[in-house]
Amino acid sequence: MLHIKAAKHIFDFKLWLSFDDGSSGEVDLNGMLIGSIFEPLKNIDVFSQVAIDSELETVVWPNGADLAPKYLKELYNKQIKQDK
């Protein structure tokens, strides 16, 4: 099972993530924050409060929003391919 080991807000809706499979890099969540739980995250001040949940080992925000590591890894891989 994939887990997030570290996360930090870079700017806008971009996060730097470190996965427990040894990969790390930027993930852009712009346009990906869909649904009522993610509405508060459209405010950069709230989005920048990203943290790691030590139990779930994924990214979370103070309002209870979270994203699955598998989803984040798939998005990361997709965005890397687009950048090439």
N, CA, C and O atoms as CSV, one atom per row, in Angstrom:
chain,resi,resn,atom,element,x,y,z
A,1,MET,N,N,0.846,-1.183,0.000
A,1,MET,CA,C,0.000,0.000,0.000
A,1,MET,C,C,0.890,1.245,0.000
A,1,MET,O,O,1.855,1.321,0.761
A,2,LEU,N,N,0.571,2.201,-0.838
A,2,LEU,CA,C,1.342,3.429,-1.002
A,2,LEU,C,C,1.008,4.441,0.098
A,2,LEU,O,O,-0.146,4.575,0.503
A,3,HIS,N,N,2.029,5.145,0.571
A,3,HIS,CA,C,1.837,6.177,1.590
A,3,HIS,C,C,2.625,7.430,1.234
A,3,HIS,O,O,3.600,7.383,0.484
A,4,ILE,N,N,2.177,8.550,1.791
A,4,ILE,CA,C,2.877,9.829,1.646
A,4,ILE,C,C,3.749,10.002,2.881
A,4,ILE,O,O,3.266,9.902,4.009
A,5,LYS,N,N,5.021,10.258,2.667
A,5,LYS,CA,C,5.953,10.436,3.781
A,5,LYS,C,C,6.170,11.900,4.139
A,5,LYS,O,O,6.436,12.216,5.298
A,6,ALA,N,N,6.060,12.802,3.157
A,6,ALA,CA,C,6.263,14.231,3.404
A,6,ALA,C,C,5.462,15.023,2.381
A,6,ALA,O,O,5.240,14.575,1.256
A,7,ALA,N,N,5.035,16.203,2.795
A,7,ALA,CA,C,4.298,17.092,1.899
A,7,ALA,C,C,4.524,18.526,2.332
A,7,ALA,O,O,4.595,18.833,3.522
A,8,LYS,N,N,4.635,19.400,1.339
A,8,LYS,CA,C,4.699,20.824,1.655
A,8,LYS,C,C,4.082,21.608,0.515
A,8,LYS,O,O,4.144,21.216,-0.650
A,9,HIS,N,N,3.490,22.715,0.885
A,9,HIS,CA,C,2.898,23.606,-0.093
A,9,HIS,C,C,4.022,24.376,-0.765
A,9,HIS,O,O,4.891,24.920,-0.084
A,10,ILE,N,N,4.017,24.430,-2.095
A,10,ILE,CA,C,5.035,25.168,-2.837
A,10,ILE,C,C,4.495,26.555,-3.187
A,10,ILE,O,O,5.013,27.563,-2.706
A,11,PHE,N,N,3.471,26.606,-4.012
A,11,PHE,CA,C,2.775,27.846,-4.349
A,11,PHE,C,C,1.511,27.473,-5.115
A,11,PHE,O,O,1.363,26.348,-5.593
A,12,ASP,N,N,0.609,28.434,-5.220
A,12,ASP,CA,C,-0.682,28.189,-5.857
A,12,ASP,C,C,-1.263,26.879,-5.320
A,12,ASP,O,O,-1.379,26.704,-4.107
A,13,PHE,N,N,-1.625,25.968,-6.208
A,13,PHE,CA,C,-2.208,24.693,-5.788
A,13,PHE,C,C,-1.234,23.541,-5.994
A,13,PHE,O,O,-1.636,22.407,-6.254
A,14,LYS,N,N,0.048,23.850,-5.874
A,14,LYS,CA,C,1.083,22.833,-6.051
A,14,LYS,C,C,1.633,22.375,-4.706
A,14,LYS,O,O,1.893,23.170,-3.803
A,15,LEU,N,N,1.797,21.062,-4.614
A,15,LEU,CA,C,2.401,20.442,-3.442
A,15,LEU,C,C,3.650,19.691,-3.871
A,15,LEU,O,O,3.717,19.151,-4.975
A,16,TRP,N,N,4.632,19.663,-2.993
A,16,TRP,CA,C,5.761,18.759,-3.166
A,16,TRP,C,C,5.466,17.567,-2.272
A,16,TRP,O,O,5.199,17.731,-1.081
A,17,LEU,N,N,5.513,16.360,-2.842
A,17,LEU,CA,C,5.195,15.143,-2.103
A,17,LEU,C,C,6.344,14.152,-2.178
A,17,LEU,O,O,7.054,14.070,-3.180
A,18,SER,N,N,6.510,13.407,-1.105
A,18,SER,CA,C,7.459,12.303,-1.069
A,18,SER,C,C,6.661,11.042,-0.745
A,18,SER,O,O,5.976,10.964,0.275
A,19,PHE,N,N,6.768,10.052,-1.645
A,19,PHE,CA,C,6.055,8.795,-1.481
A,19,PHE,C,C,6.974,7.751,-0.856
A,19,PHE,O,O,8.197,7.855,-0.956
A,20,ASP,N,N,6.392,6.756,-0.219
A,20,ASP,CA,C,7.217,5.740,0.432
A,20,ASP,C,C,7.833,4.739,-0.554
A,20,ASP,O,O,8.547,3.825,-0.142
A,21,ASP,N,N,7.558,4.909,-1.853
A,21,ASP,CA,C,8.224,4.074,-2.860
A,21,ASP,C,C,9.528,4.713,-3.336
A,21,ASP,O,O,10.188,4.192,-4.235
A,22,GLY,N,N,9.895,5.848,-2.725
A,22,GLY,CA,C,11.140,6.528,-3.055
A,22,GLY,C,C,10.994,7.666,-4.043
A,22,GLY,O,O,11.947,8.419,-4.244
A,23,SER,N,N,9.850,7.818,-4.661
A,23,SER,CA,C,9.656,8.908,-5.616
A,23,SER,C,C,9.213,10.166,-4.882
A,23,SER,O,O,8.643,10.103,-3.792
A,24,SER,N,N,9.486,11.309,-5.503
A,24,SER,CA,C,9.057,12.586,-4.943
A,24,SER,C,C,8.997,13.620,-6.047
A,24,SER,O,O,9.666,13.492,-7.073
A,25,GLY,N,N,8.195,14.642,-5.831
A,25,GLY,CA,C,8.088,15.710,-6.807
A,25,GLY,C,C,6.819,16.508,-6.611
A,25,GLY,O,O,6.073,16.320,-5.650
A,26,GLU,N,N,6.598,17.414,-7.564
A,26,GLU,CA,C,5.460,18.321,-7.498
A,26,GLU,C,C,4.199,17.694,-8.074
A,26,GLU,O,O,4.237,16.939,-9.046
A,27,VAL,N,N,3.086,18.032,-7.441
A,27,VAL,CA,C,1.763,17.660,-7.938
A,27,VAL,C,C,0.930,18.926,-7.947
A,27,VAL,O,O,0.825,19.619,-6.936
A,28,ASP,N,N,0.336,19.224,-9.099
A,28,ASP,CA,C,-0.503,20.407,-9.242
A,28,ASP,C,C,-1.959,19.992,-9.088
A,28,ASP,O,O,-2.478,19.213,-9.887
A,29,LEU,N,N,-2.612,20.513,-8.062
A,29,LEU,CA,C,-4.009,20.167,-7.798
A,29,LEU,C,C,-4.981,21.214,-8.324
A,29,LEU,O,O,-6.173,21.162,-8.018
A,30,ASN,N,N,-4.488,22.159,-9.110
A,30,ASN,CA,C,-5.361,23.175,-9.695
A,30,ASN,C,C,-6.399,22.494,-10.587
A,30,ASN,O,O,-6.041,21.733,-11.486
A,31,GLY,N,N,-7.657,22.760,-10.348
A,31,GLY,CA,C,-8.742,22.158,-11.104
A,31,GLY,C,C,-9.139,20.774,-10.620
A,31,GLY,O,O,-10.087,20.190,-11.145
A,32,MET,N,N,-8.439,20.239,-9.635
A,32,MET,CA,C,-8.708,18.896,-9.130
A,32,MET,C,C,-9.522,18.904,-7.835
A,32,MET,O,O,-9.937,17.847,-7.361
A,33,LEU,N,N,-9.749,20.070,-7.267
A,33,LEU,CA,C,-10.425,20.180,-5.968
A,33,LEU,C,C,-11.928,20.340,-6.190
A,33,LEU,O,O,-12.468,21.444,-6.123
A,34,ILE,N,N,-12.580,19.225,-6.454
A,34,ILE,CA,C,-13.999,19.218,-6.802
A,34,ILE,C,C,-14.801,18.579,-5.680
A,34,ILE,O,O,-14.434,17.523,-5.166
A,35,GLY,N,N,-15.887,19.219,-5.308
A,35,GLY,CA,C,-16.768,18.706,-4.268
A,35,GLY,C,C,-16.791,19.634,-3.068
A,35,GLY,O,O,-15.872,20.428,-2.871
A,36,SER,N,N,-17.837,19.533,-2.272
A,36,SER,CA,C,-18.038,20.466,-1.161
A,36,SER,C,C,-16.922,20.423,-0.124
A,36,SER,O,O,-16.592,21.462,0.447
A,37,ILE,N,N,-16.329,19.263,0.140
A,37,ILE,CA,C,-15.256,19.170,1.136
A,37,ILE,C,C,-14.017,19.933,0.670
A,37,ILE,O,O,-13.225,20.392,1.494
A,38,PHE,N,N,-13.846,20.071,-0.650
A,38,PHE,CA,C,-12.671,20.744,-1.194
A,38,PHE,C,C,-12.868,22.231,-1.447
A,38,PHE,O,O,-11.901,22.937,-1.731
A,39,GLU,N,N,-14.104,22.723,-1.349
A,39,GLU,CA,C,-14.367,24.148,-1.583
A,39,GLU,C,C,-13.471,25.066,-0.742
A,39,GLU,O,O,-12.905,26.012,-1.291
A,40,PRO,N,N,-13.320,24.825,0.572
A,40,PRO,CA,C,-12.453,25.700,1.371
A,40,PRO,C,C,-10.996,25.713,0.887
A,40,PRO,O,O,-10.282,26.692,1.101
A,41,LEU,N,N,-10.556,24.631,0.237
A,41,LEU,CA,C,-9.167,24.536,-0.218
A,41,LEU,C,C,-8.894,25.419,-1.428
A,41,LEU,O,O,-7.737,25.601,-1.807
A,42,LYS,N,N,-9.922,25.961,-2.031
A,42,LYS,CA,C,-9.736,26.876,-3.154
A,42,LYS,C,C,-9.216,28.225,-2.679
A,42,LYS,O,O,-8.855,29.081,-3.487
A,43,ASN,N,N,-9.180,28.408,-1.366
A,43,ASN,CA,C,-8.534,29.564,-0.747
A,43,ASN,C,C,-7.099,29.141,-0.436
A,43,ASN,O,O,-6.875,28.220,0.349
A,44,ILE,N,N,-6.132,29.815,-1.051
A,44,ILE,CA,C,-4.719,29.422,-0.893
A,44,ILE,C,C,-4.302,29.398,0.570
A,44,ILE,O,O,-3.486,28.562,0.959
A,45,ASP,N,N,-4.845,30.297,1.392
A,45,ASP,CA,C,-4.484,30.303,2.815
A,45,ASP,C,C,-4.877,28.996,3.494
A,45,ASP,O,O,-4.170,28.522,4.383
A,46,VAL,N,N,-5.981,28.420,3.088
A,46,VAL,CA,C,-6.426,27.129,3.644
A,46,VAL,C,C,-5.639,25.990,2.991
A,46,VAL,O,O,-5.166,25.083,3.676
A,47,PHE,N,N,-5.501,26.043,1.659
A,47,PHE,CA,C,-4.776,24.993,0.939
A,47,PHE,C,C,-3.355,24.828,1.469
A,47,PHE,O,O,-2.845,23.712,1.563
A,48,SER,N,N,-2.723,25.945,1.813
A,48,SER,CA,C,-1.327,25.907,2.276
A,48,SER,C,C,-1.172,25.253,3.646
A,48,SER,O,O,-0.047,25.024,4.088
A,49,GLN,N,N,-2.270,24.951,4.323
A,49,GLN,CA,C,-2.230,24.305,5.637
A,49,GLN,C,C,-2.161,22.777,5.526
A,49,GLN,O,O,-2.483,22.068,6.479
A,50,VAL,N,N,-1.747,22.287,4.381
A,50,VAL,CA,C,-1.632,20.840,4.155
A,50,VAL,C,C,-0.734,20.213,5.219
A,50,VAL,O,O,0.249,20.812,5.657
A,51,ALA,N,N,-1.088,19.007,5.621
A,51,ALA,CA,C,-0.313,18.277,6.626
A,51,ALA,C,C,-0.372,16.791,6.281
A,51,ALA,O,O,-1.121,16.375,5.397
A,52,ILE,N,N,0.420,16.007,6.985
A,52,ILE,CA,C,0.400,14.554,6.834
A,52,ILE,C,C,-0.350,13.960,8.018
A,52,ILE,O,O,-0.048,14.277,9.168
A,53,ASP,N,N,-1.316,13.107,7.744
A,53,ASP,CA,C,-1.999,12.370,8.799
A,53,ASP,C,C,-1.120,11.158,9.115
A,53,ASP,O,O,-0.906,10.302,8.257
A,54,SER,N,N,-0.615,11.090,10.344
A,54,SER,CA,C,0.322,10.026,10.715
A,54,SER,C,C,-0.326,8.635,10.703
A,54,SER,O,O,0.366,7.629,10.544
A,55,GLU,N,N,-1.621,8.581,10.868
A,55,GLU,CA,C,-2.311,7.291,10.859
A,55,GLU,C,C,-2.608,6.821,9.430
A,55,GLU,O,O,-2.363,5.665,9.086
A,56,LEU,N,N,-3.139,7.731,8.602
A,56,LEU,CA,C,-3.484,7.395,7.223
A,56,LEU,C,C,-2.301,7.519,6.273
A,56,LEU,O,O,-2.313,6.947,5.183
A,57,GLU,N,N,-1.287,8.261,6.684
A,57,GLU,CA,C,-0.090,8.536,5.881
A,57,GLU,C,C,-0.450,9.099,4.508
A,57,GLU,O,O,0.021,8.631,3.471
A,58,THR,N,N,-1.304,10.122,4.543
A,58,THR,CA,C,-1.665,10.860,3.346
A,58,THR,C,C,-1.827,12.324,3.697
A,58,THR,O,O,-1.724,12.703,4.864
A,59,VAL,N,N,-2.083,13.158,2.684
A,59,VAL,CA,C,-2.251,14.588,2.929
A,59,VAL,C,C,-3.651,14.872,3.445
A,59,VAL,O,O,-4.630,14.272,3.002
A,60,VAL,N,N,-3.722,15.791,4.381
A,60,VAL,CA,C,-4.992,16.206,4.982
A,60,VAL,C,C,-4.968,17.718,5.186
A,60,VAL,O,O,-3.914,18.354,5.167
A,61,TRP,N,N,-6.156,18.268,5.381
A,61,TRP,CA,C,-6.302,19.686,5.679
A,61,TRP,C,C,-7.173,19.841,6.914
A,61,TRP,O,O,-7.908,18.921,7.271
A,62,PRO,N,N,-7.100,20.994,7.575
A,62,PRO,CA,C,-7.843,21.206,8.822
A,62,PRO,C,C,-9.352,21.006,8.714
A,62,PRO,O,O,-9.995,20.678,9.711
A,63,ASN,N,N,-9.932,21.194,7.534
A,63,ASN,CA,C,-11.383,21.038,7.394
A,63,ASN,C,C,-11.810,19.582,7.241
A,63,ASN,O,O,-13.000,19.302,7.098
A,64,GLY,N,N,-10.847,18.640,7.268
A,64,GLY,CA,C,-11.166,17.221,7.151
A,64,GLY,C,C,-10.971,16.650,5.756
A,64,GLY,O,O,-11.127,15.445,5.559
A,65,ALA,N,N,-10.634,17.489,4.787
A,65,ALA,CA,C,-10.386,17.005,3.430
A,65,ALA,C,C,-9.097,16.180,3.407
A,65,ALA,O,O,-8.146,16.477,4.130
A,66,ASP,N,N,-9.079,15.153,2.577
A,66,ASP,CA,C,-7.862,14.372,2.370
A,66,ASP,C,C,-7.890,13.814,0.958
A,66,ASP,O,O,-8.934,13.790,0.307
A,67,LEU,N,N,-6.741,13.369,0.498
A,67,LEU,CA,C,-6.629,12.756,-0.822
A,67,LEU,C,C,-5.846,11.461,-0.685
A,67,LEU,O,O,-4.836,11.406,0.018
A,68,ALA,N,N,-6.310,10.440,-1.348
A,68,ALA,CA,C,-5.680,9.122,-1.272
A,68,ALA,C,C,-4.293,9.147,-1.910
A,68,ALA,O,O,-4.109,9.764,-2.960
A,69,PRO,N,N,-3.323,8.488,-1.293
A,69,PRO,CA,C,-1.983,8.424,-1.879
A,69,PRO,C,C,-1.982,7.863,-3.305
A,69,PRO,O,O,-1.235,8.342,-4.158
A,70,LYS,N,N,-2.803,6.868,-3.560
A,70,LYS,CA,C,-2.865,6.269,-4.902
A,70,LYS,C,C,-3.301,7.312,-5.930
A,70,LYS,O,O,-2.724,7.387,-7.015
A,71,TYR,N,N,-4.306,8.113,-5.602
A,71,TYR,CA,C,-4.768,9.180,-6.500
A,71,TYR,C,C,-3.646,10.184,-6.746
A,71,TYR,O,O,-3.400,10.581,-7.885
A,72,LEU,N,N,-2.968,10.593,-5.673
A,72,LEU,CA,C,-1.885,11.568,-5.801
A,72,LEU,C,C,-0.744,11.024,-6.650
A,72,LEU,O,O,-0.161,11.765,-7.441
A,73,LYS,N,N,-0.417,9.752,-6.501
A,73,LYS,CA,C,0.653,9.130,-7.284
A,73,LYS,C,C,0.258,9.061,-8.755
A,73,LYS,O,O,1.081,9.346,-9.626
A,74,GLU,N,N,-0.980,8.689,-9.045
A,74,GLU,CA,C,-1.451,8.638,-10.430
A,74,GLU,C,C,-1.399,10.021,-11.068
A,74,GLU,O,O,-0.993,10.160,-12.222
A,75,LEU,N,N,-1.804,11.037,-10.326
A,75,LEU,CA,C,-1.758,12.409,-10.816
A,75,LEU,C,C,-0.307,12.850,-11.049
A,75,LEU,O,O,0.003,13.477,-12.061
A,76,TYR,N,N,0.560,12.522,-10.115
A,76,TYR,CA,C,1.987,12.811,-10.235
A,76,TYR,C,C,2.557,12.183,-11.504
A,76,TYR,O,O,3.233,12.861,-12.278
A,77,ASN,N,N,2.290,10.899,-11.724
A,77,ASN,CA,C,2.787,10.201,-12.909
A,77,ASN,C,C,2.240,10.814,-14.196
A,77,ASN,O,O,2.976,10.960,-15.172
A,78,LYS,N,N,0.976,11.167,-14.206
A,78,LYS,CA,C,0.338,11.775,-15.372
A,78,LYS,C,C,0.989,13.128,-15.679
A,78,LYS,O,O,1.285,13.431,-16.835
A,79,GLN,N,N,1.209,13.934,-14.644
A,79,GLN,CA,C,1.771,15.260,-14.855
A,79,GLN,C,C,3.228,15.189,-15.299
A,79,GLN,O,O,3.676,16.036,-16.073
A,80,ILE,N,N,3.978,14.190,-14.821
A,80,ILE,CA,C,5.367,14.020,-15.265
A,80,ILE,C,C,5.397,13.699,-16.762
A,80,ILE,O,O,6.225,14.234,-17.498
A,81,LYS,N,N,4.496,12.828,-17.206
A,81,LYS,CA,C,4.439,12.453,-18.630
A,81,LYS,C,C,4.094,13.655,-19.491
A,81,LYS,O,O,4.625,13.801,-20.592
A,82,GLN,N,N,3.195,14.532,-18.994
A,82,GLN,CA,C,2.795,15.710,-19.746
A,82,GLN,C,C,3.937,16.722,-19.862
A,82,GLN,O,O,4.028,17.454,-20.847
A,83,ASP,N,N,4.800,16.758,-18.856
A,83,ASP,CA,C,5.916,17.707,-18.840
A,83,ASP,C,C,7.034,17.302,-19.803
A,83,ASP,O,O,7.864,18.133,-20.172
A,84,LYS,N,N,7.060,16.031,-20.211
A,84,LYS,CA,C,8.140,15.556,-21.089
A,84,LYS,C,C,7.877,15.868,-22.526
A,84,LYS,O,O,8.690,15.534,-23.389
